[in-house]
């Protein structure tokens, strides 16, 4: 059976910043995104060892509890000087219930003696779309955003590690970009664009 463009998708995340970015980008494709909190979907432990495993776990959990198609992403930042950390543990780098500020502080502490030329990093985002809980062929896409780590936070926009992620194109942090600028460059924007293109391709006869 051909997959079709879902008019309503459950977003398997309770992250308000992430939900806002995803809704903004997918609105251009007439796809409505509703956070799983509106359906009282319980969070599921992210026990996978890769971004794709965690995204699949979250999407399948949302499908199970709502009976609707679900979109999930697992994303994080890889810092070369930390051997790719925090990676899949980005949201809890400083502890299971760590705040964005605590995670930022831990990264900056770990990098305090690392020179600027060795502070390369990238955001990674893997997204999966499941039509139903037992969908054997999920759509899986990935987006990457290259940059480096600043020595201190800059900017008030965005969320997560944005204040310490340097964007060479604009010579500022990700937290100093407008939403439009960030969506055009970001790992999540790239993944969502790829996802939308895949959905459109699948529905063409």
N, C-alpha and C positions, 0 to 999 in steps of 0.2 A: 504494500500500500504506500502510495506517495505521501511524503510528509507535506504538511501545509503550513503556511505562515500562521502562527498562533496570534490571535488578537489580544489575548491576555496571557501574561507570563508571570509566574510567581518568582520573585527574586529571593533566593535562598541566602539572605543576609539580613542582619539587624544593624548593619553599619550605615548610619544616616548619610554620611558623606559619599559612600560608595553608591548607595541607592539613588542619591540625587544625580550623580554623574551618569549612571547607567540610564536613568529615566530620560535625562536631557538628550542623550545621543540616540536612543531608540525611538524617541518621539518623532524623529524625522522619517521613520519607517512605518508610522501609524501603528506601532506596537505599544500596548499599555503594560506597564510594569507595576506590580503591586508587591510591597514587601511582605515577607512571610509573617511578620508580626501581626498583620491584619487578620490572619487566619489562625493565630495562636499556635503556630508551628514551633515545637520545641527545638532548641539548638541541639546539634549532634556533635559529639567529640570528633575533632579533626585528627584522626589516628593514622592517616596516610603518611607516606614518606616522600611524596612528591606533590607538586601543585595539582596535577591532574587527578591524582587519587583523592585528594581532599575535596576538590570541586565536584567530583562524581558523588562522593558521600553526601555532600550538602544538597545537591540537586535531587538525588534519589529520596532523601529524607523529606524534602518539600513536596515532591510528587506524591509520596506515600500519604502524607497528612492532608493534602488538598484535592488530589485527583486531577490536578491541572498541570500543564507544562511548566517546567521550572528551569530557571537559569541560575547558575552558580559560578562564582569565580573564586579562584584562590590566587592570591597575589602577594608579592613581597619584594623586598630589596636584597640584592646580592652585592656584597662589598668584597672586592678582590683581596684587599689586605687582611680580611677576616676569613679567607678561604671560602667565600660564598655566603657566609652568615650575614644576617640572621635568616635569610631564605624563607622556608616555609614557617619558621617560628617568628616572623617579623612582628606579628600582632602581640606576641607574648615574650619578646626578647628579654625584657627585664622582669618577667614573672607572669604567672597565669592571668592575673587581673591587672596587668600593668597599663598605665595610661600612655597616650601618645608622648607626653612630655618625659615620662620615665624611660620609654624606649629610646627616645632621642638622646637623652642624657647618657644612657649606657653605650650607645654607639659612639658618641663624641668622646667619652672616657676611654673606650677601647682604642680609639684612633688618635689620642692626644699627642703621641710621639711620631705619627706617620706624616711624612711630608706631602705637600699638595699633589705632587706628580704621581704619588702612589695611592691616591684616594679614589681611584676609578670605581664606579658602581653602576648598577642598572636595576630598574624596576622590571619585574616579570609579572605577567598576568596570563593565566590559563582560564578560559571560560568553557563551560559545557552547557548544552541545552538538551534536556530530556523531554520527550513528548509525554512520557508516562513512566511510572516507576520501573517497569521492566523493559524499557526501550533498549534494544540490543545494539543500536547504532547511534549513539549520541553524537551531536555536532560538537567538535572540539577545536578550539582555535587558541592561538597564542599571540601575545603582543609584548614587545621589548622596548624599553626606553633607556638609552644610554646617558650617563652623566657622571657626576663625581660628588663627593661629600664635602660640604663646607665645614669650617672650623666652629661656626656658631649658627644658630637658627636665624633666618631672615624671612619676613613676610607673615601675613595673617590669613591668607587664603588657603584653600585645600585642607588636607588632613594627613594624619600619619607622619611619614618621613618627609613630606613636602618641604618643610622649612629648612632642611639641611641638604636637599638635593639640588645641585647646581646644574642649570640648563644653559649650555654654552651659546645656543642660538640667540637667547635674549639676555645673556650675561646677568642672570638673576636666579633666585631659587624658584622651585616649582610653586612655592607658596606666594610668590609675587606675580604669578601669571594670572590673567583673567581666565574665567571658566572656558571661554572659547579657545584661547591659546592652549590651555592645558589639554582640552579634549582633542585638539588637532595633533598634538605631539605624544600624548601619554600612552603607556602600555595598555591601559584599559580602553582608551579610545581606539587604538589600533585593533585590539582584539574584538571589540564590538563591531567595528566596521567590517572586519573579516567575517564575523558571525552573520551579520545582516546580508552580506554578499552570498554566503553559503546558503542561507535560507531562500534567497531569491532564486539562486541557481537550481536548487532542488525542486522548486515549484514550477519551473519552466518545462513545458512539454517538449 
